[in-house]
Amino acid sequence: METQHSILTDLRNTLEEKGFTCIVLNTDKEVKDFIAQQIPDETPVGLGNSITTCKLKIRNLLVAKGIRIFYSWDGSENYNRSLDTFEDPERPDYYITRLSALTVSGEILLNDYQKQAAEQNNFPGHMFAFVGANRIVDSLSAGDSLQKYPVISKCPEGVKFFVALLPFLDY
């Protein structure tokens, strides 16, 4: 049986072969330090509908850096609006979220995006996506919203897409 370390190493190699930048962050502090180093102060940032970013208090970190936050949730029933619907002309070039699922073969299910926006490569220039071991799966199933949301199998062109593997995460 493979150890968690070897699974993460294999997954990291697979993602990097597909053009993603992949890192393993082992603590809350490492996640916060990474975000603080990667995102410039006073930069607009999109923040996805993510329990991970809430529990890690990423919003507080961003506010402390003077960052204007755009939320994927608009307060209505349309809680998971697509990134292509930000109405403000100052569209964020940075976006932080949690992956809905990541397969061992490096396929990403991203519920923050509608399929059409992904097909048009309508991504921010910098994506930061967190994934805990509980969301790493062998394959995607019909129950994974495959009709509505895109499966990303390689890094979108022109996007710096960070996938942060968080082995300590279990929610």
C-alpha positions as a Markdown table, in Angstrom:
| # | Residue | x | y | z |
|---|---|---|---|---|
| 1 | Met | 0.0 | 0.0 | 0.0 |
| 2 | Glu | 1.3 | 3.4 | -1.0 |
| 3 | Thr | 2.1 | 5.9 | 1.8 |
| 4 | Gln | 0.5 | 9.3 | 1.8 |
| 5 | His | 3.9 | 10.8 | 1.0 |
| 6 | Ser | 4.4 | 8.7 | -2.1 |
| 7 | Ile | 0.8 | 9.4 | -3.3 |
| 8 | Leu | 1.4 | 13.2 | -2.9 |
| 9 | Thr | 4.8 | 12.9 | -4.7 |
| 10 | Asp | 3.3 | 11.1 | -7.6 |
| 11 | Leu | 0.4 | 13.5 | -7.8 |
| 12 | Arg | 2.7 | 16.5 | -7.6 |
| 13 | Asn | 4.8 | 15.1 | -10.5 |
| 14 | Thr | 1.6 | 14.4 | -12.5 |
| 15 | Leu | 0.3 | 17.9 | -12.0 |
| 16 | Glu | 3.6 | 19.5 | -12.9 |
| 17 | Glu | 3.8 | 17.4 | -16.1 |
| 18 | Lys | 0.4 | 19.0 | -17.0 |
| 19 | Gly | 1.7 | 22.5 | -16.5 |
| 20 | Phe | 0.4 | 23.3 | -13.0 |
| 21 | Thr | 2.7 | 24.5 | -10.2 |
| 22 | Cys | 2.2 | 22.1 | -7.4 |
| 23 | Ile | 3.3 | 22.4 | -3.8 |
| 24 | Val | 2.7 | 20.5 | -0.6 |
| 25 | Leu | 1.8 | 22.7 | 2.4 |
| 26 | Asn | 1.7 | 20.8 | 5.7 |
| 27 | Thr | 0.3 | 23.4 | 8.2 |
| 28 | Asp | -2.1 | 26.3 | 8.4 |
| 29 | Lys | 0.9 | 28.6 | 8.8 |
| 30 | Glu | 2.5 | 27.3 | 5.6 |
| 31 | Val | -0.7 | 28.1 | 3.7 |
| 32 | Lys | -0.9 | 31.6 | 5.0 |
| 33 | Asp | 2.8 | 32.3 | 4.4 |
| 34 | Phe | 2.5 | 31.0 | 0.9 |
| 35 | Ile | -0.5 | 33.3 | 0.1 |
| 36 | Ala | 1.2 | 36.3 | 1.8 |
| 37 | Gln | 4.3 | 35.8 | -0.4 |
| 38 | Gln | 2.5 | 35.1 | -3.7 |
| 39 | Ile | -0.1 | 37.8 | -3.7 |
| 40 | Pro | 1.0 | 41.4 | -3.9 |
| 41 | Asp | -0.5 | 43.9 | -1.4 |
| 42 | Glu | -3.5 | 46.0 | -2.5 |
| 43 | Thr | -4.3 | 43.6 | -5.4 |
| 44 | Pro | -7.9 | 42.7 | -6.2 |
| 45 | Val | -8.4 | 39.0 | -5.3 |
| 46 | Gly | -11.4 | 36.7 | -6.0 |
| 47 | Leu | -12.3 | 34.4 | -3.1 |
| 48 | Gly | -14.2 | 31.2 | -3.9 |
| 49 | Asn | -16.9 | 29.6 | -2.0 |
| 50 | Ser | -14.5 | 27.5 | 0.2 |
| 51 | Ile | -14.7 | 26.1 | 3.7 |
| 52 | Thr | -11.0 | 25.8 | 3.5 |
| 53 | Thr | -10.4 | 29.5 | 3.0 |
| 54 | Cys | -12.9 | 30.3 | 5.8 |
| 55 | Lys | -11.3 | 27.9 | 8.3 |
| 56 | Leu | -7.8 | 29.1 | 7.5 |
| 57 | Lys | -9.0 | 32.7 | 7.8 |
| 58 | Ile | -7.5 | 33.6 | 4.4 |
| 59 | Arg | -9.9 | 36.6 | 4.2 |
| 60 | Asn | -8.3 | 38.1 | 7.3 |
| 61 | Leu | -4.9 | 37.7 | 5.8 |
| 62 | Leu | -6.0 | 39.4 | 2.5 |
| 63 | Val | -7.7 | 42.3 | 4.3 |
| 64 | Ala | -4.5 | 42.9 | 6.3 |
| 65 | Lys | -2.6 | 43.2 | 3.0 |
| 66 | Gly | -5.1 | 45.9 | 1.8 |
| 67 | Ile | -6.6 | 43.6 | -0.7 |
| 68 | Arg | -10.0 | 44.2 | -2.3 |
| 69 | Ile | -11.9 | 40.9 | -2.2 |
| 70 | Phe | -14.4 | 39.8 | -4.8 |
| 71 | Tyr | -16.6 | 36.9 | -3.7 |
| 72 | Ser | -18.0 | 34.1 | -5.8 |
| 73 | Trp | -21.1 | 34.2 | -3.6 |
| 74 | Asp | -23.3 | 37.1 | -4.3 |
| 75 | Gly | -25.6 | 36.6 | -1.3 |
| 76 | Ser | -28.5 | 35.1 | -3.3 |
| 77 | Glu | -29.4 | 31.6 | -4.3 |
| 78 | Asn | -26.7 | 32.0 | -6.9 |
| 79 | Tyr | -24.1 | 31.2 | -4.3 |
| 80 | Asn | -21.7 | 29.6 | -6.7 |
| 81 | Arg | -21.7 | 32.1 | -9.6 |
| 82 | Ser | -19.0 | 31.6 | -12.2 |
| 83 | Leu | -15.9 | 33.7 | -12.2 |
| 84 | Asp | -16.9 | 35.1 | -15.6 |
| 85 | Thr | -19.9 | 37.0 | -13.9 |
| 86 | Phe | -17.9 | 39.5 | -11.9 |
| 87 | Glu | -19.7 | 42.7 | -12.9 |
| 88 | Asp | -17.0 | 45.2 | -11.7 |
| 89 | Pro | -14.6 | 46.2 | -14.4 |
| 90 | Glu | -11.7 | 45.7 | -12.0 |
| 91 | Arg | -11.8 | 41.9 | -12.4 |
| 92 | Pro | -9.5 | 40.1 | -10.1 |
| 93 | Asp | -6.3 | 38.7 | -11.6 |
| 94 | Tyr | -5.9 | 36.4 | -8.6 |
| 95 | Tyr | -8.3 | 33.8 | -7.4 |
| 96 | Ile | -8.3 | 31.5 | -4.3 |
| 97 | Thr | -10.5 | 28.5 | -3.9 |
| 98 | Arg | -10.7 | 24.8 | -2.9 |
| 99 | Leu | -10.9 | 22.1 | -5.6 |
| 100 | Ser | -14.1 | 20.1 | -5.6 |
| 101 | Ala | -12.1 | 17.0 | -6.6 |
| 102 | Leu | -8.7 | 16.0 | -7.9 |
| 103 | Thr | -8.1 | 12.6 | -9.5 |
| 104 | Val | -4.8 | 10.7 | -9.1 |
| 105 | Ser | -4.4 | 11.2 | -12.8 |
| 106 | Gly | -4.4 | 15.0 | -12.4 |
| 107 | Glu | -7.9 | 15.9 | -13.5 |
| 108 | Ile | -9.4 | 18.8 | -11.6 |
| 109 | Leu | -13.1 | 19.4 | -10.9 |
| 110 | Leu | -13.6 | 23.1 | -10.2 |
| 111 | Asn | -17.1 | 24.1 | -9.1 |
| 112 | Asp | -16.2 | 27.9 | -9.2 |
| 113 | Tyr | -16.4 | 27.9 | -13.0 |
| 114 | Gln | -19.1 | 27.2 | -15.5 |
| 115 | Lys | -18.0 | 24.9 | -18.4 |
| 116 | Gln | -18.4 | 27.7 | -21.0 |
| 117 | Ala | -16.1 | 30.1 | -19.1 |
| 118 | Ala | -13.4 | 27.3 | -18.9 |
| 119 | Glu | -13.8 | 26.4 | -22.6 |
| 120 | Gln | -13.2 | 30.1 | -23.4 |
| 121 | Asn | -10.1 | 30.1 | -21.1 |
| 122 | Asn | -11.7 | 32.9 | -19.1 |
| 123 | Phe | -9.5 | 32.3 | -16.1 |
| 124 | Pro | -7.8 | 34.9 | -13.9 |
| 125 | Gly | -4.1 | 35.1 | -14.5 |
| 126 | His | -3.3 | 33.5 | -11.1 |
| 127 | Met | -5.3 | 30.7 | -9.6 |
| 128 | Phe | -4.6 | 29.2 | -6.2 |
| 129 | Ala | -6.4 | 26.0 | -5.5 |
| 130 | Phe | -6.2 | 24.0 | -2.3 |
| 131 | Val | -7.0 | 20.3 | -2.0 |
| 132 | Gly | -7.0 | 18.1 | 1.0 |
| 133 | Ala | -6.4 | 14.3 | 1.0 |
| 134 | Asn | -10.2 | 13.8 | 1.4 |
| 135 | Arg | -10.8 | 15.3 | -2.1 |
| 136 | Ile | -8.2 | 13.2 | -3.9 |
| 137 | Val | -10.1 | 10.5 | -5.8 |
| 138 | Asp | -9.4 | 7.7 | -8.2 |
| 139 | Ser | -11.9 | 9.0 | -10.7 |
| 140 | Leu | -14.8 | 11.4 | -11.1 |
| 141 | Ser | -18.3 | 10.1 | -10.9 |
| 142 | Ala | -21.6 | 11.3 | -12.4 |
| 143 | Gly | -22.5 | 12.7 | -9.0 |
| 144 | Asp | -19.6 | 15.2 | -9.3 |
| 145 | Ser | -21.6 | 17.8 | -11.3 |
| 146 | Leu | -19.8 | 16.9 | -14.5 |
| 147 | Gln | -22.6 | 18.3 | -16.6 |
| 148 | Lys | -22.3 | 21.8 | -15.2 |
| 149 | Tyr | -18.7 | 22.2 | -14.1 |
| 150 | Pro | -15.5 | 21.8 | -16.1 |
| 151 | Val | -12.9 | 19.1 | -15.6 |
| 152 | Ile | -9.5 | 20.6 | -16.2 |
| 153 | Ser | -6.9 | 18.1 | -17.4 |
| 154 | Lys | -4.1 | 20.5 | -18.1 |
| 155 | Cys | -3.1 | 24.0 | -17.0 |
| 156 | Pro | -5.0 | 26.6 | -19.0 |
| 157 | Glu | -2.9 | 28.6 | -21.3 |
| 158 | Gly | -1.6 | 31.9 | -19.9 |
| 159 | Val | -2.6 | 31.1 | -16.4 |
| 160 | Lys | -0.2 | 30.6 | -13.4 |
| 161 | Phe | -2.2 | 27.8 | -11.7 |
| 162 | Phe | -1.0 | 26.7 | -8.3 |
| 163 | Val | -2.4 | 23.5 | -6.8 |
| 164 | Ala | -1.6 | 23.3 | -3.1 |
| 165 | Leu | -1.8 | 19.8 | -1.7 |
| 166 | Leu | -2.8 | 20.0 | 2.0 |
| 167 | Pro | -2.3 | 16.6 | 3.7 |
| 168 | Phe | -3.4 | 18.0 | 7.1 |
| 169 | Leu | -6.8 | 18.9 | 5.6 |
| 170 | Asp | -9.7 | 16.6 | 6.3 |
| 171 | Tyr | -12.8 | 18.6 | 5.6 |
